[in-house]
Amino acid sequence: MKQSTITFTIDFCKTKAAYTAKPTKQIKLHLQKIRSKYPLLIDTPMLLLIKVEDETEILVKEFGEIVFKTLKDKKKMEKIAEEIYNIAA
């Protein structure tokens, strides 16, 4: 896998209920590319709820924000975010 050219930060969301990955520059993700790679739980034109690996639920928003609903391991978050950005940016 090529190294991601998207730089991003991972931190708590506003409510501190989950972690989010946010690109440092404004981007738009190609959700169609994500649809073909991951199992979908929710599919809308602006966001997807996908399932990754070990039942991890991740919300992917078209403008680049990724919300890790059930994951707490930051190293895994970085790996998954990089993979999503490589696929869809």
C-alpha positions in Angstrom: 0.0 0.0 0.0 1.3 3.4 -0.9 2.0 5.9 1.9 -0.9 8.3 2.5 -0.4 11.8 1.2 -3.3 13.0 3.4 -2.2 14.3 6.8 -4.7 14.0 9.6 -5.2 14.2 13.3 -7.0 11.8 15.6 -8.7 13.2 18.7 -12.0 12.9 20.7 -15.1 14.2 19.0 -16.9 17.2 20.5 -19.0 15.0 22.8 -16.0 12.9 23.8 -18.0 9.8 23.0 -15.8 8.6 20.2 -12.6 9.4 18.4 -12.4 11.2 15.0 -9.8 11.4 12.3 -9.8 14.8 10.5 -7.7 15.8 7.5 -5.6 18.9 8.1 -6.6 20.2 4.7 -10.1 20.3 3.2 -10.8 17.2 1.1 -13.7 15.3 -0.5 -13.8 11.6 -0.2 -15.1 9.4 -3.1 -17.6 7.4 -1.1 -18.2 5.0 -4.1 -14.7 3.7 -3.7 -15.4 2.9 0.0 -18.7 1.3 -0.8 -16.9 -1.3 -3.0 -14.3 -2.1 -0.3 -16.2 -2.4 3.0 -19.4 -3.9 4.3 -22.1 -1.1 4.7 -24.4 -0.7 7.6 -25.8 2.7 6.5 -25.4 4.2 3.0 -26.4 7.8 2.3 -25.1 10.3 -0.3 -23.0 12.2 2.2 -21.9 9.5 4.7 -21.4 5.8 5.2 -21.4 3.6 8.3 -19.0 0.8 7.5 -17.8 -2.3 9.3 -14.1 -3.0 9.5 -12.1 -6.0 10.7 -13.3 -7.1 14.2 -16.8 -5.6 14.2 -15.5 -2.1 14.4 -18.1 0.5 13.2 -16.8 3.6 11.5 -18.7 6.6 10.2 -17.1 8.1 7.0 -18.2 11.5 6.0 -17.8 12.8 2.5 -15.9 15.9 3.6 -13.2 13.7 5.1 -14.1 13.2 8.8 -13.9 9.6 10.1 -15.7 8.7 13.4 -14.5 5.6 15.2 -17.7 4.6 17.0 -16.5 1.5 18.8 -12.7 1.6 18.5 -10.4 2.8 21.2 -6.9 1.7 19.9 -5.2 4.8 18.4 -2.7 2.7 16.4 -5.6 0.8 14.7 -7.4 4.1 14.1 -4.3 5.5 12.3 -4.0 2.4 10.2 -7.7 2.4 9.2 -7.8 6.1 8.5 -4.7 5.9 6.3 -6.3 3.0 4.4 -9.6 4.9 3.9 -7.8 8.1 2.8 -5.6 6.1 0.4 -8.7 4.5 -1.2 -11.0 7.4 -1.4 -9.1 10.7 -1.4 
